[in-house]
Amino acid sequence: MDIIERLACEEHSQWCQWARHMLDNMTPENIVLWRRQIDTPYLQLSEEDKEKDRVWARRTISHMIDGSF
């Protein structure tokens, strides 16, 4: 599988996890939170929220290095 396909596969996995979480937790409070997060640039996120994105970045790099897609 070429690098574009491997990255697309990882992105799809990330989207699936997000979509499941969203559908399982859709409350008015979470909708307000998510809208705020959508409008916040990465560099302005809290360290906790940045770390959630870093987890996916590390996962993608790990998969690329070991070819485990």
RAKABEL-V775293 format. One record per backbone hydrogen bond with DSSP energy under -1.0 kcal/mol. CO is the residue of the C=O (numbers start at 1). NH is the residue of the N-H. E is the energy in kcal/mol with one decimal. If there is no record, write none. Layout:
CO&NH&E, CO&NH&E
//
This chain:
2&6&-2.3, 3&7&-2.7, 4&8&-2.5, 5&9&-2.3, 6&10&-2.0, 7&11&-2.6, 8&12&-2.3, 9&13&-2.0, 10&14&-2.3, 11&15&-2.6, 12&16&-2.7, 13&17&-2.1, 14&18&-2.4, 15&19&-3.1, 16&20&-2.5, 17&21&-2.3, 18&22&-3.0, 19&23&-2.7, 20&24&-2.2, 21&25&-1.3, 25&27&-1.3, 27&31&-2.4, 28&32&-1.8, 29&33&-2.2, 30&34&-3.3, 31&35&-2.3, 32&36&-2.0, 33&37&-2.5, 34&38&-2.6, 35&39&-1.7, 37&40&-1.1, 41&44&-1.8, 42&45&-2.0, 46&50&-2.6, 47&51&-2.3, 48&52&-1.3, 49&53&-1.3, 50&54&-2.4, 51&55&-2.2, 52&56&-1.0, 53&57&-2.0, 54&58&-3.1, 55&59&-2.2, 56&60&-2.4, 57&61&-2.4, 58&62&-2.8, 59&63&-2.4, 60&64&-2.2, 61&65&-2.4, 62&66&-2.6, 63&67&-1.5
//
